[in-house]
Amino acid sequence: MRSVKEFHNIPLKGSPLEYVQLPVGKGGLGVACPKNTALLTFLVTIMKKLWSSDSYIRKLYTDYLEEVAKVEIGKFEVNLNDLAEFLSDERAVDSKLFGFNAFTRVREVVRSLCKNKDSPLHSLKIIEREGKLAISVQATEESIEKIFTEDQEKKLMYLLKGELNTALQHRFFTQKVFKSEVMRVVQQHPQSNSFVRNGGKMSFSAQRFVHPGRLNQLPCNYNTWAKGRTKLCRRCAKNENETQSHILQVCDYSIGNIIKERHDAVLYKFRELIKRGSKGHWLERTDRTVPNTGSQLKPDLYLESPDGKHVILADVTVPYERGIEGMQKAWNEKIIKYTDGYKEIFRRQGKSLVVLPLVVGSLGTWWKPTEESLIKLGVEKTTVRRIIPETCGMVAEYSKNCYWRHIYGEKYIQTPMINGGEKPEGNDWKKCKKGIKVPKVTN
């Protein structure tokens, strides 16, 4: 695991192994622990022998198990419950009487996975079920006990790995709450992590930034324990701690340039998609006050139907991922802001109003309700799914540049994005007032 952490620029000390071991779809790196994999593989192998459809193999291993259990337990006859308790390491035995054997190893597997210190599973036992041996697994204290019989023989390894991953995830979320904040957001939309599997639309340098960033372990003043070292921001005069969220969201040194560029890049990408969608012919204004309302609020996108009866206000935000709650808060704030500011005004004008926030996390995570917002804005569902990895990668690239510019100052040279995503220079692109006109059908 050390080499995996080094490759992904994850600190060797203080970084949770669960982030490395959990599957990509659950927000991890998908590198399973070799020890746990070996233990599960051995357990599955022995259980398949005891469940074998070949009567010779089944009898051979069952008789062997009975002989070992008789000698080590010290009984002349053993039943199925005795065998189950023996394999589950619930009986006092003298292992020296028979010597090391395959079933001794099964007992070690049970101890390693659920009884030793830092064992991942809450419970793992071999039990008797309907006259046959079965496996009972409980991933966490709160989870439901699951029983796997010989009917699940072909999927047994897959099922046990699933329970192991559930246990690792629970331990990560409950014992390392601060470091798992971003991972909670990743899990609600796995495409936020697709670049881990195939590289995606994210440069290698951005990936080496994102992984320690998602664990809140980027080097900064607040993340150091050096004696006498200040925790305050090195760049701005706000007298705030230099945390990751401060650097990526509110620092005066970047808020007028890279942070704003990151927001505008997301806005530009979504705006171009909307122009090519089913609502491309609606009246459109970008980052402007809405005329004839008297309000000074400037939604990122104002769409009005050709008949003038329906209005959609869409606004982009790129918040820091303080867990699911932080993302939901950013979403709710946009709805409250524009609903309170415009709903009554448009009601008096006889227009309906829909407010659609567009939320993408600053560490390259996708907020799932944003997908529905884009669909309501006329973008096809297949297009939305295609652009999710691209958008997440683009945001991560901007955040990487924001971070390194903060650390190195003007000496940092921003490299071009190899996967694209930059917005046009300046703000002239915001001046377009109408989308693409739908051609009239001629008879």
RABELNOR-V352046 format. One record per residue. N is the residue number from 0. RES is the residue in one small letter. PHI is phi in degrees with one decimal (none if undefined). BURIAL is b if it has 9 or more other ideal C-beta (glycine too) atoms within 8 Angstrom, else e. Layout:
BEGIN
n=[N N]
res=[RES RES]
phi=[PHI PHI]
burial=[BURIAL BURIAL]
END
This chain:
BEGIN
n=[0 1 2 3 4 5 6 7 8 9 10 11 12 13 14 15 16 17 18 19 20 21 22 23 24 25 26 27 28 29 30 31 32 33 34 35 36 37 38 39 40 41 42 43 44 45 46 47 48 49 50 51 52 53 54 55 56 57 58 59 60 61 62 63 64 65 66 67 68 69 70 71 72 73 74 75 76 77 78 79 80 81 82 83 84 85 86 87 88 89 90 91 92 93 94 95 96 97 98 99 100 101 102 103 104 105 106 107 108 109 110 111 112 113 114 115 116 117 118 119 120 121 122 123 124 125 126 127 128 129 130 131 132 133 134 135 136 137 138 139 140 141 142 143 144 145 146 147 148 149 150 151 152 153 154 155 156 157 158 159 160 161 162 163 164 165 166 167 168 169 170 171 172 173 174 175 176 177 178 179 180 181 182 183 184 185 186 187 188 189 190 191 192 193 194 195 196 197 198 199 200 201 202 203 204 205 206 207 208 209 210 211 212 213 214 215 216 217 218 219 220 221 222 223 224 225 226 227 228 229 230 231 232 233 234 235 236 237 238 239 240 241 242 243 244 245 246 247 248 249 250 251 252 253 254 255 256 257 258 259 260 261 262 263 264 265 266 267 268 269 270 271 272 273 274 275 276 277 278 279 280 281 282 283 284 285 286 287 288 289 290 291 292 293 294 295 296 297 298 299 300 301 302 303 304 305 306 307 308 309 310 311 312 313 314 315 316 317 318 319 320 321 322 323 324 325 326 327 328 329 330 331 332 333 334 335 336 337 338 339 340 341 342 343 344 345 346 347 348 349 350 351 352 353 354 355 356 357 358 359 360 361 362 363 364 365 366 367 368 369 370 371 372 373 374 375 376 377 378 379 380 381 382 383 384 385 386 387 388 389 390 391 392 393 394 395 396 397 398 399 400 401 402 403 404 405 406 407 408 409 410 411 412 413 414 415 416 417 418 419 420 421 422 423 424 425 426 427 428 429 430 431 432 433 434 435 436 437 438 439 440 441 442]
res=[m r s v k e f h n i p l k g s p l e y v q l p v g k g g l g v a c p k n t a l l t f l v t i m k k l w s s d s y i r k l y t d y l e e v a k v e i g k f e v n l n d l a e f l s d e r a v d s k l f g f n a f t r v r e v v r s l c k n k d s p l h s l k i i e r e g k l a i s v q a t e e s i e k i f t e d q e k k l m y l l k g e l n t a l q h r f f t q k v f k s e v m r v v q q h p q s n s f v r n g g k m s f s a q r f v h p g r l n q l p c n y n t w a k g r t k l c r r c a k n e n e t q s h i l q v c d y s i g n i i k e r h d a v l y k f r e l i k r g s k g h w l e r t d r t v p n t g s q l k p d l y l e s p d g k h v i l a d v t v p y e r g i e g m q k a w n e k i i k y t d g y k e i f r r q g k s l v v l p l v v g s l g t w w k p t e e s l i k l g v e k t t v r r i i p e t c g m v a e y s k n c y w r h i y g e k y i q t p m i n g g e k p e g n d w k k c k k g i k v p k v t n]
phi=[none -60.6 -66.6 -64.5 -63.7 -63.0 -63.0 -95.5 62.9 -93.1 -54.9 -71.5 -100.7 84.3 -92.8 -73.3 -67.0 -59.3 -63.4 -77.2 -86.1 -68.0 -62.2 -59.8 -64.7 -102.5 98.9 -94.0 -94.5 75.8 -102.6 -67.0 -64.3 -58.7 -64.7 -63.2 -63.7 -64.6 -64.1 -64.6 -61.1 -65.8 -61.0 -63.2 -60.3 -66.8 -65.5 -66.3 -68.1 -71.6 -101.8 -53.8 -74.8 -79.9 -59.6 -66.9 -64.3 -61.0 -66.2 -59.1 -75.1 -66.8 -64.2 -62.5 -62.6 -62.9 -64.9 -63.1 -63.7 -59.2 -69.2 -77.7 -80.2 89.9 -122.3 -76.8 -131.6 -129.2 -105.9 -66.5 -64.3 -63.1 -64.7 -64.3 -67.4 -64.4 -68.9 -83.6 62.2 -105.8 -115.4 -72.2 -133.8 -112.2 -67.0 -71.9 -66.3 -107.5 91.1 -66.1 -150.1 -60.2 -79.9 -63.1 -66.4 -61.9 -63.0 -65.8 -61.5 -61.7 -62.8 -67.1 -88.3 -143.3 -116.0 -78.8 -63.6 67.3 -65.9 -71.6 -87.4 -73.4 -153.0 -146.1 -139.1 -96.5 -126.9 -98.3 -140.3 55.9 76.3 -140.1 -75.9 -144.2 -111.4 -109.3 -130.7 -131.7 -65.1 -133.4 -64.6 -89.5 -80.6 -80.7 -70.0 -114.1 -118.6 -112.1 -108.8 -65.8 -66.6 -98.4 -55.9 -71.1 -105.4 -60.5 -62.6 -62.5 -67.8 -67.8 -63.4 -61.7 -66.2 -63.3 -66.4 -61.7 -66.5 -64.3 -63.7 -62.1 -64.7 -64.0 -73.0 -91.8 -96.2 -131.0 -61.4 -66.5 -80.1 -103.7 -58.4 -69.5 -63.6 -63.2 -70.4 -59.0 -66.7 -74.5 -151.2 -57.6 -64.7 -62.4 -113.9 -65.0 -64.0 -64.9 -80.6 -129.1 87.3 55.2 -103.3 -134.6 -66.9 -63.9 -65.1 -69.0 -64.6 -69.8 -84.2 -66.3 -63.0 -65.9 -64.4 -68.5 -97.0 57.4 -127.5 -69.8 -63.2 -159.8 -58.7 -73.2 -94.0 -110.0 -114.1 -65.5 -67.9 78.4 -88.0 -69.9 -97.3 -78.0 -64.6 -82.0 -111.2 -110.1 -104.0 -76.9 59.6 -111.4 -65.5 -86.4 -94.8 -59.7 -64.5 -64.3 -63.3 -84.8 -122.9 -128.6 -62.8 -59.6 -66.8 -120.7 -66.6 -89.9 -128.3 -66.6 -63.3 -68.5 -62.6 -61.9 -60.7 -67.7 -65.6 -66.1 -60.5 -63.0 -64.1 -67.1 -63.2 -65.7 -64.8 -65.0 -61.7 -92.6 -92.5 -71.4 -107.1 -66.6 -92.3 -72.3 -60.0 -133.0 -129.2 -117.2 53.9 -132.9 -68.4 -84.6 -66.8 63.7 -121.6 77.1 -90.4 -94.3 -67.4 -121.0 -65.0 -62.5 -135.0 -118.8 -118.9 -128.2 -63.9 -56.6 -85.3 75.4 -99.9 -128.4 -127.3 -120.4 -110.2 -119.0 -138.7 -90.8 -140.9 -123.5 -81.3 -80.4 -80.6 -91.2 74.9 -59.1 -64.6 -65.3 -68.2 -64.8 -63.1 -62.1 -64.3 -65.1 -60.8 -67.0 -64.1 -63.9 -57.8 -87.0 -68.5 -65.2 -81.0 -128.9 -58.9 -67.6 -63.1 -70.1 -62.9 -67.1 -88.0 76.0 -116.5 -87.9 -124.0 -126.8 -105.0 -124.8 -69.6 -124.8 -115.8 -132.9 -69.4 -70.2 -102.8 77.0 -115.1 -105.7 -86.4 -55.5 -60.6 -62.8 -60.2 -67.8 -61.1 -65.3 -63.7 -67.8 -85.9 97.0 -86.2 -66.5 -61.1 -65.0 -67.4 -60.4 -64.5 -69.6 -87.6 -60.9 -61.9 -63.5 -67.2 -62.0 -64.1 -62.5 -63.1 -62.3 -63.6 -63.8 -65.7 -60.7 -63.2 -61.8 -66.0 -68.8 -66.7 -64.2 -73.6 -96.6 73.3 -68.9 -69.9 -71.5 -101.7 -77.2 -86.9 -61.6 -77.7 -67.7 -102.7 75.4 115.2 -67.8 -81.2 -62.2 -63.6 72.6 -121.7 -62.7 -65.2 -79.0 -81.1 -63.0 -100.1 -130.7 -84.1 -70.6 -77.6 -81.0 -62.5 -74.9 -82.5 -100.8 -80.1]
burial=[b e e b b b e b e b b e e e b b e b b b b b e b e b b b b b e e e e e b b e b b b b b b e b b b b b b b e e e e b b e b b b e b b b b b b b b b b e e e e b e b e b b b b b b b e e e e e e b e e b e e b e b b b b b e b b b b b b e e e e b b b b b b b b b b b e e b b b b b b b b b e e b e e b b b b e e b b e e b b e b b b e b b b b b b b b b b b e e b e e b b b b b b b b b e b b b b b b b e e e e b b b b e e b b b b b b b b b b b b b e b b b b e e e e e e e e b b e b e e e e b b b b b b b b b b e b b e b b e e b b b b b b b b b b b b b b e b b b e b e b b e b b b b b b e e b e e b e b e b e b b b b b b b e e e e b b b b b b b b b b b b b b e e b b e b b b e b b b e b b b e b b b e b b b e e e b e b b b b b b b b b b b b b b b e b b b e b b b b b b b e e e b b b e b b b b b b b b b b b b b b b b b b b b b e e e e b e e e e b e b e b e b e e e e e b e e e e e b e e e e e e e e]
END
